[in-house]
């Protein structure tokens, strides 16, 4: 582990061409496998368009609503205190919230079988928009764990 005290500089992503959103760029990068960005772009753009058609909203508004529904407020972090490990609930930063939401949506879409990825992703985002689905279940499980370990919240300050 590095002992340097300098801050790590975050890479600035450029907005995507179609919607001009950094979030969509991040989504494309998460979907991309083996450097095939054009394939990832087709998947993300078509699934966002399907979501927008079904929700009767603008594509970015629908995507923002999905991200808001899936992003967790609390998570647990293991902390070792006095020889014992405690699951300490902590608040999630906005960057981590976005990262977890994207990861959970993509994982849930990959677990669905029998359809092209763009359809699976659109279906998972529509479920998340409506407050159901595997990604929402993952968020609720995380919140439930944090709530169950609320007694150890005072260790977060140590």
C-alpha positions in Angstrom: 0.0 0.0 0.0 1.3 3.4 -0.9 2.4 5.7 1.9 2.2 8.8 -0.3 -0.2 11.5 1.1 -1.1 12.9 -2.3 -4.6 12.8 -3.5 -5.4 10.5 -6.4 -6.6 12.5 -9.4 -9.9 11.2 -10.9 -10.0 10.9 -14.6 -12.4 13.4 -16.2 -14.7 11.6 -18.6 -16.0 13.4 -21.7 -19.8 13.5 -22.3 -21.1 11.0 -24.8 -22.0 12.2 -28.4 -25.7 11.5 -28.4 -27.0 12.8 -25.1 -24.0 14.9 -23.8 -24.0 13.1 -20.5 -21.0 11.9 -18.5 -23.3 9.4 -16.8 -24.1 7.7 -20.1 -20.3 7.6 -20.9 -19.7 5.9 -17.6 -22.5 3.5 -18.3 -21.0 2.7 -21.7 -17.6 2.1 -20.1 -19.1 -0.3 -17.6 -20.9 -2.3 -20.3 -17.9 -2.4 -22.6 -16.0 -5.7 -22.8 -12.7 -6.4 -24.6 -12.5 -2.7 -25.8 -15.6 -2.9 -28.0 -16.9 0.5 -27.3 -19.2 0.8 -30.4 -21.0 -2.4 -29.3 -21.4 -1.0 -25.8 -22.7 2.3 -27.2 -25.4 0.5 -29.3 -26.5 -1.6 -26.2 -26.7 1.5 -23.9 -28.3 3.8 -26.4 -31.0 1.3 -27.5 -31.8 0.3 -23.9 -32.1 4.0 -22.8 -34.3 4.7 -25.8 -36.5 1.8 -24.9 -36.7 3.0 -21.3 -37.7 6.5 -22.5 -40.4 5.1 -24.8 -42.0 3.1 -22.1 -41.8 5.8 -19.4 -42.8 8.7 -21.7 -39.9 10.8 -20.4 -36.8 12.2 -21.9 -34.0 9.6 -22.0 -31.7 11.4 -19.5 -34.6 12.1 -17.1 -35.6 8.4 -17.1 -32.0 7.3 -16.5 -31.6 9.8 -13.7 -34.8 8.5 -12.0 -33.5 4.9 -12.3 -30.1 5.9 -10.8 -31.9 7.7 -7.9 -34.0 4.6 -7.3 -31.1 2.2 -7.3 -28.4 4.3 -5.6 -28.0 3.3 -1.9 -27.9 5.8 1.0 -26.1 3.5 3.4 -23.7 0.6 3.2 -21.7 -1.4 5.7 -18.0 -1.5 6.0 -16.0 -4.0 8.1 -14.0 -2.3 10.8 -11.6 -4.1 13.2 -11.7 -2.8 16.7 -10.1 -4.4 19.7 -9.7 -7.8 17.9 -13.3 -8.0 16.8 -14.7 -7.2 13.4 -17.8 -5.0 13.3 -20.0 -4.3 10.3 -20.3 -0.5 10.6 -22.9 1.4 8.6 -21.6 4.4 6.7 -23.2 7.0 4.4 -22.4 6.5 0.7 -20.8 9.4 -1.3 -22.5 10.5 -4.5 -19.7 9.1 -6.7 -19.9 5.7 -4.9 -23.7 5.7 -5.1 -23.5 6.2 -8.9 -20.9 3.5 -9.2 -22.9 0.9 -7.2 -26.1 1.7 -9.0 -24.5 1.2 -12.4 -22.8 -2.0 -11.2 -26.0 -3.5 -9.7 -28.1 -2.6 -12.8 -25.6 -4.2 -15.2 -25.1 -7.3 -13.0 -28.9 -7.8 -12.7 -29.3 -7.4 -16.5 -26.5 -10.0 -17.1 -28.2 -12.5 -14.9 -31.4 -12.3 -17.0 -31.3 -14.9 -19.8 -32.8 -15.4 -23.2 -32.7 -12.0 -24.8 -30.2 -9.6 -26.3 -28.3 -7.5 -23.7 -30.0 -4.2 -24.8 -33.4 -5.7 -24.1 -32.3 -7.2 -20.7 -30.8 -3.9 -19.7 -33.9 -2.0 -20.8 -36.1 -4.4 -18.8 -33.9 -4.1 -15.7 -33.9 -0.3 -15.9 -37.7 -0.3 -16.4 -38.0 -2.5 -13.3 -35.7 -0.2 -11.4 -37.8 2.8 -12.6 -40.9 1.1 -11.2 -39.2 0.3 -7.9 -38.9 -3.5 -8.4 -36.2 -5.8 -9.8 -32.9 -7.4 -8.8 -31.0 -4.1 -8.6 -33.6 -2.6 -6.2 -33.6 -5.8 -4.1 -29.8 -5.4 -3.8 -30.2 -1.8 -2.6 -32.9 -2.9 -0.1 -30.6 -5.8 1.2 -27.8 -3.3 1.7 -30.1 -0.9 3.6 -31.4 -3.8 5.7 -27.9 -4.9 6.6 -27.0 -1.3 7.5 -30.1 -1.0 9.6 -29.4 -4.2 11.4 -25.9 -3.0 12.4 -27.0 0.5 13.4 -25.8 -0.3 16.9 -22.2 -0.1 15.7 -22.6 3.3 14.0 -20.6 5.0 16.7 -17.5 3.1 15.5 -17.7 5.0 12.2 -16.1 8.0 13.8 -13.1 6.1 15.1 
